[in-house]
Amino acid sequence: MFQCPACGELMEILTNYHCMSRHSITKKELIEKYGTPKYVSPLMSREVQNWIRESTIITRLDFDVAQAAVRSQLKRG
């Protein structure tokens, strides 16, 4: 993520559209006036990282329950 040097907004890349719509100057002019965008690495706490890791894993039981639900719908139809 990059941080706009003028307003601090985080974005994937500093664009001319952002510079013109928010600051009414071109990207080149903004960089000349405020400097280059700062690269920011988002930090997450260990608890959040663990929660993401645990919540995104599909277990065998999750898969079996979904398959059983599909089978029961097909048998009815």
C-alpha positions as CSV (number, residue, x, y, z in Angstrom):
1,M,0.0,0.0,0.0
2,F,1.1,3.5,-0.7
3,Q,0.2,6.6,1.2
4,C,-0.6,9.9,-0.6
5,P,2.0,12.4,0.6
6,A,-0.6,15.2,0.6
7,C,-3.6,13.7,2.4
8,G,-2.4,10.4,3.8
9,E,-5.0,8.2,2.0
10,L,-3.9,4.6,1.5
11,M,-4.1,3.2,-2.0
12,E,-2.5,0.5,-4.2
13,I,-0.8,3.2,-6.4
14,L,-0.9,7.0,-6.5
15,T,-2.9,7.8,-9.6
16,N,-3.3,11.0,-11.6
17,Y,-7.1,10.6,-11.0
18,H,-6.6,10.8,-7.2
19,C,-4.3,13.8,-7.5
20,M,-6.7,15.7,-9.8
21,S,-9.9,14.8,-8.0
22,R,-8.6,15.3,-4.4
23,H,-5.9,17.9,-4.8
24,S,-6.6,19.6,-8.2
25,I,-3.0,19.1,-9.4
26,T,-1.4,16.5,-11.6
27,K,0.5,13.5,-10.1
28,K,3.8,15.0,-11.3
29,E,3.0,18.3,-9.6
30,L,1.9,16.6,-6.3
31,I,5.2,14.6,-6.2
32,E,7.2,17.8,-6.8
33,K,5.3,19.6,-4.1
34,Y,4.9,16.9,-1.4
35,G,7.5,14.2,-2.3
36,T,7.0,10.6,-3.4
37,P,4.3,8.4,-1.9
38,K,5.4,6.4,1.1
39,Y,5.2,2.6,1.0
40,V,3.2,1.4,4.1
41,S,3.1,-2.2,5.1
42,P,-0.1,-3.0,6.9
43,L,0.5,-4.7,10.3
44,M,-1.9,-7.1,11.9
45,S,-1.8,-8.4,15.5
46,R,-1.0,-12.0,16.1
47,E,-4.6,-12.7,17.2
48,V,-6.0,-11.4,13.9
49,Q,-3.4,-13.4,11.9
50,N,-4.4,-16.5,13.8
51,W,-8.1,-15.9,13.4
52,I,-7.7,-15.5,9.6
53,R,-5.6,-18.6,9.4
54,E,-8.1,-20.6,11.4
55,S,-11.3,-19.2,9.8
56,T,-10.2,-19.8,6.2
57,I,-9.5,-23.5,6.5
58,I,-12.3,-25.8,5.3
59,T,-12.3,-29.0,7.4
60,R,-13.4,-32.4,6.1
61,L,-16.5,-32.1,8.2
62,D,-17.4,-28.8,6.5
63,F,-17.0,-30.5,3.1
64,D,-19.0,-33.6,4.1
65,V,-21.9,-31.5,5.5
66,A,-22.1,-29.5,2.3
67,Q,-22.0,-32.7,0.2
68,A,-24.8,-34.3,2.2
69,A,-27.0,-31.2,1.8
70,V,-26.5,-31.3,-2.0
71,R,-27.3,-35.0,-2.1
72,S,-30.5,-34.6,-0.1
73,Q,-31.6,-31.8,-2.5
74,L,-30.9,-34.0,-5.5
75,K,-32.9,-37.0,-4.1
76,R,-35.9,-34.7,-3.5
77,G,-35.9,-33.4,-7.1
